[in-house]
Amino acid sequence: MKFYIVDDDQSILYVLQNIIEQNFNDEVVGMTSSSPDALQELMVKDVDIVLVDLLMPELSGVDLVRKVKEVKPNIRFVMISKVQNSEMRAEAYKAGIEFFINKPINLIEVKTVLKNVRQSLQMATQLSDISKMVNNFTPQSQPKSAEAHHQATATLNYLGMTSEKGTSDILKIISLMKVQKENYRNIDLEQLMGISEHERRIIDQRIRRAIKVGLANIANRLIDNPYDEQLSDISNLLFGYESVHSEMLYQQGKRSSGGRISIQKFLDGLVSKE
């Protein structure tokens, strides 16, 4: 895959270049400390993944993402930042980034994030194969499926779920739901995915574990930020108030068990959110 790096700290550029080329055998096709220069180059270069600093002078990282996404929506963006402000991070996700890398640079974190974003991109290229399994697939359905996959990935990352094994299952299923225009209850996964009932149960178990991680993460974030409207809206849509409230009490040691998980509510909510 082809990477491009944007950061006003020259040392960061070379550290990230070394990590990418030594650990993933990928190519860094360009890097710059100027975001306006990056904007010009990204419009003409063949690039798969861009790593960009949030607080760039002249043109911010978020604005760079927005401008490039308008022309090249398939490029994946990873934001580099030492800023922990939840509003600024939420703005970056809205602009279209998929992951954050925190400063100072940590090798393990960078490798994990890049592994996830590469996997996300690879899965997106497989959507056409998934679509072929759908009996009533039409050419107009594919962009909707790809867009659902991309936006769902950003939401799952926001919930801290992307390292869970069940995440890939979630993304495949919501793509099928979008193409089929069906909710989770009515979609025939055994037929569409070519799996047995036993395999379906295994997939459900992986998804439940992933959703449980997301529930715990959002409950802890709400404990720290009880008045965050975006967190509240997402938690109610994907988990439900009662489940999140129970999980918050459990995380605070005020309850013996956490919130209940509903695969249907989570997946239906994830699709309706897009």
Phi and psi in degrees as GROMACS dihedral restraints (atoms count N, CA, C in turn):
[ dihedral_restraints ]
;  ai    aj    ak    al  type     phi  dphi    fc
    3     4     5     6     1  -104.5    20    10
    4     5     6     7     1   124.2    20    10
    6     7     8     9     1  -108.9    20    10
    7     8     9    10     1   153.2    20    10
    9    10    11    12     1  -137.1    20    10
   10    11    12    13     1   136.6    20    10
   12    13    14    15     1  -121.8    20    10
   13    14    15    16     1   134.2    20    10
   15    16    17    18     1  -128.6    20    10
   16    17    18    19     1   115.8    20    10
   18    19    20    21     1  -159.5    20    10
   19    20    21    22     1   138.8    20    10
   21    22    23    24     1   -80.1    20    10
   22    23    24    25     1    -0.2    20    10
   24    25    26    27     1  -103.2    20    10
   25    26    27    28     1   110.0    20    10
   27    28    29    30     1   -57.8    20    10
   28    29    30    31     1   -36.7    20    10
   30    31    32    33     1   -64.4    20    10
   31    32    33    34     1   -35.6    20    10
   33    34    35    36     1   -64.8    20    10
   34    35    36    37     1   -40.3    20    10
   36    37    38    39     1   -55.9    20    10
   37    38    39    40     1   -48.2    20    10
   39    40    41    42     1   -74.9    20    10
   40    41    42    43     1   -33.1    20    10
   42    43    44    45     1   -62.7    20    10
   43    44    45    46     1   -47.8    20    10
   45    46    47    48     1   -67.2    20    10
   46    47    48    49     1   -37.9    20    10
   48    49    50    51     1   -59.5    20    10
   49    50    51    52     1   -45.3    20    10
   51    52    53    54     1   -63.2    20    10
   52    53    54    55     1   -42.0    20    10
   54    55    56    57     1   -62.3    20    10
   55    56    57    58     1   -45.5    20    10
   57    58    59    60     1   -64.0    20    10
   58    59    60    61     1   -48.6    20    10
   60    61    62    63     1   -76.4    20    10
   61    62    63    64     1   -29.6    20    10
   63    64    65    66     1   -87.0    20    10
   64    65    66    67     1   -31.4    20    10
   66    67    68    69     1  -100.4    20    10
   67    68    69    70     1   -20.9    20    10
   69    70    71    72     1  -122.5    20    10
   70    71    72    73     1    -5.5    20    10
   72    73    74    75     1    56.3    20    10
   73    74    75    76     1    33.1    20    10
   75    76    77    78     1  -100.7    20    10
   76    77    78    79     1   175.0    20    10
   78    79    80    81     1  -113.3    20    10
   79    80    81    82     1   130.3    20    10
   81    82    83    84     1   -92.0    20    10
   82    83    84    85     1   107.4    20    10
   84    85    86    87     1   -86.5    20    10
   85    86    87    88     1    -8.4    20    10
   87    88    89    90     1  -177.2    20    10
   88    89    90    91     1   153.1    20    10
   90    91    92    93     1  -155.7    20    10
   91    92    93    94     1   147.7    20    10
   93    94    95    96     1  -154.8    20    10
   94    95    96    97     1   157.1    20    10
   96    97    98    99     1  -101.5    20    10
   97    98    99   100     1     8.5    20    10
   99   100   101   102     1  -119.0    20    10
  100   101   102   103     1   117.4    20    10
  102   103   104   105     1   -69.3    20    10
  103   104   105   106     1   -35.5    20    10
  105   106   107   108     1   -61.6    20    10
  106   107   108   109     1   -39.4    20    10
  108   109   110   111     1   -64.2    20    10
  109   110   111   112     1   -40.0    20    10
  111   112   113   114     1   -61.0    20    10
  112   113   114   115     1   -42.3    20    10
  114   115   116   117     1   -58.6    20    10
  115   116   117   118     1   -44.3    20    10
  117   118   119   120     1   -64.6    20    10
  118   119   120   121     1   -45.2    20    10
  120   121   122   123     1   -68.5    20    10
  121   122   123   124     1   -39.1    20    10
  123   124   125   126     1   -66.5    20    10
  124   125   126   127     1   -22.9    20    10
  126   127   128   129     1   -72.4    20    10
  127   128   129   130     1   -21.5    20    10
  129   130   131   132     1  -117.3    20    10
  130   131   132   133     1   -21.4    20    10
  132   133   134   135     1   -82.7    20    10
  133   134   135   136     1   153.3    20    10
  135   136   137   138     1   -87.8    20    10
  136   137   138   139     1   103.7    20    10
  138   139   140   141     1  -130.6    20    10
  139   140   141   142     1   138.7    20    10
  141   142   143   144     1   -97.6    20    10
  142   143   144   145     1   -44.4    20    10
  144   145   146   147     1  -134.7    20    10
  145   146   147   148     1   132.7    20    10
  147   148   149   150     1  -116.7    20    10
  148   149   150   151     1   130.9    20    10
  150   151   152   153     1  -105.0    20    10
  151   152   153   154     1   121.0    20    10
  153   154   155   156     1  -134.9    20    10
  154   155   156   157     1   138.7    20    10
  156   157   158   159     1   -73.0    20    10
  157   158   159   160     1   140.1    20    10
  159   160   161   162     1   -66.2    20    10
  160   161   162   163     1   -48.1    20    10
  162   163   164   165     1   -97.4    20    10
  163   164   165   166     1    61.6    20    10
  165   166   167   168     1   -82.3    20    10
  166   167   168   169     1   141.9    20    10
  168   169   170   171     1   -71.8    20    10
  169   170   171   172     1   161.7    20    10
  171   172   173   174     1    70.0    20    10
  172   173   174   175     1   -62.3    20    10
  174   175   176   177     1  -130.5    20    10
  175   176   177   178     1   115.6    20    10
  177   178   179   180     1   -66.0    20    10
  178   179   180   181     1   160.9    20    10
  180   181   182   183     1   -59.0    20    10
  181   182   183   184     1   -40.1    20    10
  183   184   185   186     1   -64.1    20    10
  184   185   186   187     1   -44.2    20    10
  186   187   188   189     1   -65.6    20    10
  187   188   189   190     1   -36.2    20    10
  189   190   191   192     1   -62.5    20    10
  190   191   192   193     1   -44.6    20    10
  192   193   194   195     1   -59.2    20    10
  193   194   195   196     1   -47.1    20    10
  195   196   197   198     1   -58.9    20    10
  196   197   198   199     1   -46.8    20    10
  198   199   200   201     1   -66.3    20    10
  199   200   201   202     1   -40.7    20    10
  201   202   203   204     1   -70.3    20    10
  202   203   204   205     1   -40.8    20    10
  204   205   206   207     1   -61.0    20    10
  205   206   207   208     1   -30.5    20    10
  207   208   209   210     1   -62.6    20    10
  208   209   210   211     1   -31.5    20    10
  210   211   212   213     1  -102.8    20    10
  211   212   213   214     1   -38.7    20    10
  213   214   215   216     1  -127.2    20    10
  214   215   216   217     1    77.9    20    10
  216   217   218   219     1   -66.6    20    10
  217   218   219   220     1   -16.3    20    10
  219   220   221   222     1   -87.2    20    10
  220   221   222   223     1    -9.6    20    10
  222   223   224   225     1   -68.4    20    10
  223   224   225   226     1   136.0    20    10
  225   226   227   228     1   -93.5    20    10
  226   227   228   229     1   138.8    20    10
  228   229   230   231     1  -119.1    20    10
  229   230   231   232     1   136.8    20    10
  231   232   233   234     1  -119.3    20    10
  232   233   234   235     1   127.1    20    10
  234   235   236   237     1   -94.2    20    10
  235   236   237   238     1   133.4    20    10
  237   238   239   240     1  -103.2    20    10
  238   239   240   241     1   129.9    20    10
  240   241   242   243     1  -164.2    20    10
  241   242   243   244     1   148.3    20    10
  243   244   245   246     1  -100.4    20    10
  244   245   246   247     1    -1.4    20    10
  246   247   248   249     1   -79.6    20    10
  247   248   249   250     1   131.3    20    10
  249   250   251   252     1  -106.6    20    10
  250   251   252   253     1     3.9    20    10
  252   253   254   255     1   -61.4    20    10
  253   254   255   256     1   121.2    20    10
  255   256   257   258     1   -66.4    20    10
  256   257   258   259     1   -33.2    20    10
  258   259   260   261     1   -68.2    20    10
  259   260   261   262     1   -42.1    20    10
  261   262   263   264     1   -66.3    20    10
  262   263   264   265     1   -38.0    20    10
  264   265   266   267     1   -68.6    20    10
  265   266   267   268     1   -39.6    20    10
  267   268   269   270     1   -62.4    20    10
  268   269   270   271     1   -38.5    20    10
  270   271   272   273     1   -63.4    20    10
  271   272   273   274     1   -37.4    20    10
  273   274   275   276     1   -66.0    20    10
  274   275   276   277     1   -41.7    20    10
  276   277   278   279     1   -63.8    20    10
  277   278   279   280     1   -39.8    20    10
  279   280   281   282     1   -63.1    20    10
  280   281   282   283     1   -34.4    20    10
  282   283   284   285     1   -68.6    20    10
  283   284   285   286     1   -24.5    20    10
  285   286   287   288     1   126.8    20    10
  286   287   288   289     1     9.8    20    10
  288   289   290   291     1   -75.3    20    10
  289   290   291   292     1   162.2    20    10
  291   292   293   294     1  -112.5    20    10
  292   293   294   295     1   -29.6    20    10
  294   295   296   297     1  -144.4    20    10
  295   296   297   298     1   160.7    20    10
  297   298   299   300     1  -115.9    20    10
  298   299   300   301     1   142.6    20    10
  300   301   302   303     1  -116.8    20    10
  301   302   303   304     1   125.6    20    10
  303   304   305   306     1   -86.6    20    10
  304   305   306   307     1   147.6    20    10
  306   307   308   309     1   -99.1    20    10
  307   308   309   310     1   144.5    20    10
  309   310   311   312     1   -67.4    20    10
  310   311   312   313     1   153.0    20    10
  312   313   314   315     1   -63.4    20    10
  313   314   315   316     1   130.4    20    10
  315   316   317   318     1  -117.4    20    10
  316   317   318   319     1   123.8    20    10
  318   319   320   321     1   -56.4    20    10
  319   320   321   322     1   -46.7    20    10
  321   322   323   324     1   -63.4    20    10
  322   323   324   325     1   -42.5    20    10
  324   325   326   327     1   -63.7    20    10
  325   326   327   328     1   -44.8    20    10
  327   328   329   330     1   -61.2    20    10
  328   329   330   331     1   -46.0    20    10
  330   331   332   333     1   -62.5    20    10
  331   332   333   334     1   -39.7    20    10
  333   334   335   336     1   -66.0    20    10
  334   335   336   337     1   -46.4    20    10
  336   337   338   339     1   -63.5    20    10
  337   338   339   340     1   -45.8    20    10
  339   340   341   342     1   -66.3    20    10
  340   341   342   343     1   -35.0    20    10
  342   343   344   345     1   -61.7    20    10
  343   344   345   346     1   -42.4    20    10
  345   346   347   348     1   -67.9    20    10
  346   347   348   349     1   -42.6    20    10
  348   349   350   351     1   -70.7    20    10
  349   350   351   352     1   -34.9    20    10
  351   352   353   354     1   -64.7    20    10
  352   353   354   355     1   -41.8    20    10
  354   355   356   357     1   -63.8    20    10
  355   356   357   358     1   -40.7    20    10
  357   358   359   360     1   -60.8    20    10
  358   359   360   361     1   -43.4    20    10
  360   361   362   363     1   -66.8    20    10
  361   362   363   364     1   -40.7    20    10
  363   364   365   366     1   -64.2    20    10
  364   365   366   367     1   -39.1    20    10
  366   367   368   369     1   -66.0    20    10
  367   368   369   370     1   -36.2    20    10
  369   370   371   372     1   -62.7    20    10
  370   371   372   373     1   -35.8    20    10
  372   373   374   375     1   -72.0    20    10
  373   374   375   376     1   -16.6    20    10
  375   376   377   378     1   -89.6    20    10
  376   377   378   379     1    -1.2    20    10
  378   379   380   381     1   -62.4    20    10
  379   380   381   382     1   -32.2    20    10
  381   382   383   384     1   -64.3    20    10
  382   383   384   385     1   -34.6    20    10
  384   385   386   387     1   -67.5    20    10
  385   386   387   388     1   -40.5    20    10
  387   388   389   390     1   -63.1    20    10
  388   389   390   391     1   -41.7    20    10
  390   391   392   393     1   -62.8    20    10
  391   392   393   394     1   -30.9    20    10
  393   394   395   396     1   -66.5    20    10
  394   395   396   397     1   -22.1    20    10
  396   397   398   399     1   -76.4    20    10
  397   398   399   400     1   -16.0    20    10
  399   400   401   402     1   -86.8    20    10
  400   401   402   403     1   121.9    20    10
  402   403   404   405     1   -60.2    20    10
  403   404   405   406     1   -40.2    20    10
  405   406   407   408     1  -101.0    20    10
  406   407   408   409     1    30.5    20    10
  408   409   410   411     1   -65.5    20    10
  409   410   411   412     1   136.5    20    10
  411   412   413   414     1  -127.1    20    10
  412   413   414   415     1   155.8    20    10
  414   415   416   417     1   -56.9    20    10
  415   416   417   418     1   -28.2    20    10
  417   418   419   420     1   -71.6    20    10
  418   419   420   421     1   -17.7    20    10
  420   421   422   423     1   -78.3    20    10
  421   422   423   424     1   -27.6    20    10
  423   424   425   426     1   -62.7    20    10
  424   425   426   427     1   -45.3    20    10
  426   427   428   429     1   -59.8    20    10
  427   428   429   430     1   -37.3    20    10
  429   430   431   432     1   -63.2    20    10
  430   431   432   433     1   -41.8    20    10
  432   433   434   435     1   -65.1    20    10
  433   434   435   436     1   -44.1    20    10
  435   436   437   438     1   -64.4    20    10
  436   437   438   439     1   -41.1    20    10
  438   439   440   441     1   -65.7    20    10
  439   440   441   442     1   -40.6    20    10
  441   442   443   444     1   -61.1    20    10
  442   443   444   445     1   -42.4    20    10
  444   445   446   447     1   -61.4    20    10
  445   446   447   448     1   -46.0    20    10
  447   448   449   450     1   -64.2    20    10
  448   449   450   451     1   -47.2    20    10
  450   451   452   453     1   -69.6    20    10
  451   452   453   454     1   -35.8    20    10
  453   454   455   456     1   -65.6    20    10
  454   455   456   457     1   -37.7    20    10
  456   457   458   459     1   -59.4    20    10
  457   458   459   460     1   -42.9    20    10
  459   460   461   462     1   -63.1    20    10
  460   461   462   463     1   -39.9    20    10
  462   463   464   465     1   -66.5    20    10
  463   464   465   466     1   -43.3    20    10
  465   466   467   468     1   -64.6    20    10
  466   467   468   469     1   -36.9    20    10
  468   469   470   471     1   -66.0    20    10
  469   470   471   472     1   -40.0    20    10
  471   472   473   474     1   -59.0    20    10
  472   473   474   475     1   -33.4    20    10
  474   475   476   477     1   -86.6    20    10
  475   476   477   478     1    -2.3    20    10
  477   478   479   480     1    71.9    20    10
  478   479   480   481     1    33.8    20    10
  480   481   482   483     1  -107.5    20    10
  481   482   483   484     1    -7.2    20    10
  483   484   485   486     1   -67.0    20    10
  484   485   486   487     1   -18.2    20    10
  486   487   488   489     1   -85.8    20    10
  487   488   489   490     1    -5.5    20    10
  489   490   491   492     1   -81.7    20    10
  490   491   492   493     1   144.3    20    10
  492   493   494   495     1   -61.9    20    10
  493   494   495   496     1   -33.3    20    10
  495   496   497   498     1   -70.0    20    10
  496   497   498   499     1   -11.4    20    10
  498   499   500   501     1   -62.4    20    10
  499   500   501   502     1   -42.6    20    10
  501   502   503   504     1   -64.2    20    10
  502   503   504   505     1   -35.7    20    10
  504   505   506   507     1   -65.0    20    10
  505   506   507   508     1   -42.6    20    10
  507   508   509   510     1   -59.4    20    10
  508   509   510   511     1   -45.6    20    10
  510   511   512   513     1   -65.4    20    10
  511   512   513   514     1   -39.0    20    10
  513   514   515   516     1   -64.3    20    10
  514   515   516   517     1   -43.1    20    10
  516   517   518   519     1   -69.0    20    10
  517   518   519   520     1   -42.7    20    10
  519   520   521   522     1   -67.9    20    10
  520   521   522   523     1   -28.3    20    10
  522   523   524   525     1   -65.1    20    10
  523   524   525   526     1   -43.1    20    10
  525   526   527   528     1   -65.3    20    10
  526   527   528   529     1   -41.6    20    10
  528   529   530   531     1   -60.8    20    10
  529   530   531   532     1   -39.6    20    10
  531   532   533   534     1   -67.2    20    10
  532   533   534   535     1   -43.9    20    10
  534   535   536   537     1   -67.5    20    10
  535   536   537   538     1   -42.8    20    10
  537   538   539   540     1   -77.1    20    10
  538   539   540   541     1   -16.9    20    10
  540   541   542   543     1    57.8    20    10
  541   542   543   544     1    43.7    20    10
  543   544   545   546     1  -126.9    20    10
  544   545   546   547     1   154.4    20    10
  546   547   548   549     1   -82.7    20    10
  547   548   549   550     1   175.0    20    10
  549   550   551   552     1   -62.9    20    10
  550   551   552   553     1   -38.6    20    10
  552   553   554   555     1   -62.8    20    10
  553   554   555   556     1   -34.5    20    10
  555   556   557   558     1   -95.3    20    10
  556   557   558   559     1    -5.4    20    10
  558   559   560   561     1   -87.5    20    10
  559   560   561   562     1   137.3    20    10
  561   562   563   564     1   -95.2    20    10
  562   563   564   565     1    88.1    20    10
  564   565   566   567     1   -69.2    20    10
  565   566   567   568     1   -35.0    20    10
  567   568   569   570     1   -58.0    20    10
  568   569   570   571     1   -44.0    20    10
  570   571   572   573     1   -73.5    20    10
  571   572   573   574     1   -47.2    20    10
  573   574   575   576     1   -68.5    20    10
  574   575   576   577     1   -34.3    20    10
  576   577   578   579     1   -99.9    20    10
  577   578   579   580     1    -4.2    20    10
  579   580   581   582     1    64.4    20    10
  580   581   582   583     1    44.5    20    10
  582   583   584   585     1  -121.3    20    10
  583   584   585   586     1   160.5    20    10
  585   586   587   588     1   -86.4    20    10
  586   587   588   589     1   171.0    20    10
  588   589   590   591     1   -62.9    20    10
  589   590   591   592     1   -38.1    20    10
  591   592   593   594     1   -63.7    20    10
  592   593   594   595     1   -43.8    20    10
  594   595   596   597     1   -63.9    20    10
  595   596   597   598     1   -35.3    20    10
  597   598   599   600     1   -62.5    20    10
  598   599   600   601     1   -41.3    20    10
  600   601   602   603     1   -64.7    20    10
  601   602   603   604     1   -38.6    20    10
  603   604   605   606     1   -63.8    20    10
  604   605   606   607     1   -43.0    20    10
  606   607   608   609     1   -61.3    20    10
  607   608   609   610     1   -43.5    20    10
  609   610   611   612     1   -59.2    20    10
  610   611   612   613     1   -39.7    20    10
  612   613   614   615     1   -64.0    20    10
  613   614   615   616     1   -42.7    20    10
  615   616   617   618     1   -63.5    20    10
  616   617   618   619     1   -42.0    20    10
  618   619   620   621     1   -65.0    20    10
  619   620   621   622     1   -42.1    20    10
  621   622   623   624     1   -60.0    20    10
  622   623   624   625     1   -42.8    20    10
  624   625   626   627     1   -63.7    20    10
  625   626   627   628     1   -40.5    20    10
  627   628   629   630     1   -66.0    20    10
  628   629   630   631     1   -43.7    20    10
  630   631   632   633     1   -64.4    20    10
  631   632   633   634     1   -36.8    20    10
  633   634   635   636     1   -61.4    20    10
  634   635   636   637     1   -39.7    20    10
  636   637   638   639     1   -63.0    20    10
  637   638   639   640     1   -44.3    20    10
  639   640   641   642     1   -61.9    20    10
  640   641   642   643     1   -40.2    20    10
  642   643   644   645     1   -63.5    20    10
  643   644   645   646     1   -44.9    20    10
  645   646   647   648     1   -62.9    20    10
  646   647   648   649     1   -41.4    20    10
  648   649   650   651     1   -64.9    20    10
  649   650   651   652     1   -45.4    20    10
  651   652   653   654     1   -72.0    20    10
  652   653   654   655     1   -30.2    20    10
  654   655   656   657     1   -64.9    20    10
  655   656   657   658     1   -43.9    20    10
  657   658   659   660     1   -65.4    20    10
  658   659   660   661     1   -37.0    20    10
  660   661   662   663     1   -68.3    20    10
  661   662   663   664     1   -35.7    20    10
  663   664   665   666     1   -70.9    20    10
  664   665   666   667     1   -30.9    20    10
  666   667   668   669     1   -62.7    20    10
  667   668   669   670     1   -41.2    20    10
  669   670   671   672     1   -78.6    20    10
  670   671   672   673     1   -29.4    20    10
  672   673   674   675     1  -131.9    20    10
  673   674   675   676     1    69.7    20    10
  675   676   677   678     1   -65.3    20    10
  676   677   678   679     1   -17.3    20    10
  678   679   680   681     1  -106.8    20    10
  679   680   681   682     1    14.0    20    10
  681   682   683   684     1   -77.8    20    10
  682   683   684   685     1   108.0    20    10
  684   685   686   687     1   -65.9    20    10
  685   686   687   688     1   -37.3    20    10
  687   688   689   690     1   -63.8    20    10
  688   689   690   691     1   -44.1    20    10
  690   691   692   693     1   -60.4    20    10
  691   692   693   694     1   -43.9    20    10
  693   694   695   696     1   -63.4    20    10
  694   695   696   697     1   -43.5    20    10
  696   697   698   699     1   -62.7    20    10
  697   698   699   700     1   -46.1    20    10
  699   700   701   702     1   -65.4    20    10
  700   701   702   703     1   -42.6    20    10
  702   703   704   705     1   -64.2    20    10
  703   704   705   706     1   -41.0    20    10
  705   706   707   708     1   -68.4    20    10
  706   707   708   709     1   -37.5    20    10
  708   709   710   711     1   -68.6    20    10
  709   710   711   712     1   -44.1    20    10
  711   712   713   714     1   -93.1    20    10
  712   713   714   715     1   -27.7    20    10
  714   715   716   717     1  -121.5    20    10
  715   716   717   718     1   -32.1    20    10
  717   718   719   720     1    95.0    20    10
  718   719   720   721     1   144.1    20    10
  720   721   722   723     1   -58.7    20    10
  721   722   723   724     1   -45.9    20    10
  723   724   725   726     1   -61.5    20    10
  724   725   726   727     1   -43.9    20    10
  726   727   728   729     1   -64.8    20    10
  727   728   729   730     1   -43.0    20    10
  729   730   731   732     1   -66.8    20    10
  730   731   732   733     1   -41.8    20    10
  732   733   734   735     1   -62.1    20    10
  733   734   735   736     1   -42.8    20    10
  735   736   737   738     1   -63.5    20    10
  736   737   738   739     1   -40.5    20    10
  738   739   740   741     1   -67.0    20    10
  739   740   741   742     1   -37.6    20    10
  741   742   743   744     1   -62.7    20    10
  742   743   744   745     1   -43.1    20    10
  744   745   746   747     1   -64.1    20    10
  745   746   747   748     1   -39.6    20    10
  747   748   749   750     1   -64.0    20    10
  748   749   750   751     1   -44.2    20    10
  750   751   752   753     1   -65.3    20    10
  751   752   753   754     1   -26.6    20    10
  753   754   755   756     1   -89.6    20    10
  754   755   756   757     1     2.1    20    10
  756   757   758   759     1    75.5    20    10
  757   758   759   760     1    20.6    20    10
  759   760   761   762     1  -103.9    20    10
  760   761   762   763     1     5.3    20    10
  762   763   764   765     1  -151.6    20    10
  763   764   765   766     1   146.6    20    10
  765   766   767   768     1   -81.6    20    10
  766   767   768   769     1   -17.7    20    10
  768   769   770   771     1  -137.7    20    10
  769   770   771   772     1   156.6    20    10
  771   772   773   774     1   -88.7    20    10
  772   773   774   775     1  -169.8    20    10
  774   775   776   777     1   -71.1    20    10
  775   776   777   778     1   154.9    20    10
  777   778   779   780     1   -82.6    20    10
  778   779   780   781     1   148.7    20    10
  780   781   782   783     1  -103.7    20    10
  781   782   783   784     1   134.8    20    10
  783   784   785   786     1  -126.3    20    10
  784   785   786   787     1   109.9    20    10
  786   787   788   789     1   -60.6    20    10
  787   788   789   790     1   -42.7    20    10
  789   790   791   792     1   -61.0    20    10
  790   791   792   793     1   -47.6    20    10
  792   793   794   795     1   -62.1    20    10
  793   794   795   796     1   -42.6    20    10
  795   796   797   798     1   -64.3    20    10
  796   797   798   799     1   -49.3    20    10
  798   799   800   801     1   -70.6    20    10
  799   800   801   802     1   -41.0    20    10
  801   802   803   804     1   -62.5    20    10
  802   803   804   805     1   -40.7    20    10
  804   805   806   807     1   -66.0    20    10
  805   806   807   808     1   -38.6    20    10
  807   808   809   810     1   -63.8    20    10
  808   809   810   811     1   -41.3    20    10
  810   811   812   813     1   -69.8    20    10
  811   812   813   814     1   -43.0    20    10
  813   814   815   816     1   -68.3    20    10
  814   815   816   817     1   -23.0    20    10
  816   817   818   819     1   -70.6    20    10
  817   818   819   820     1   -25.9    20    10
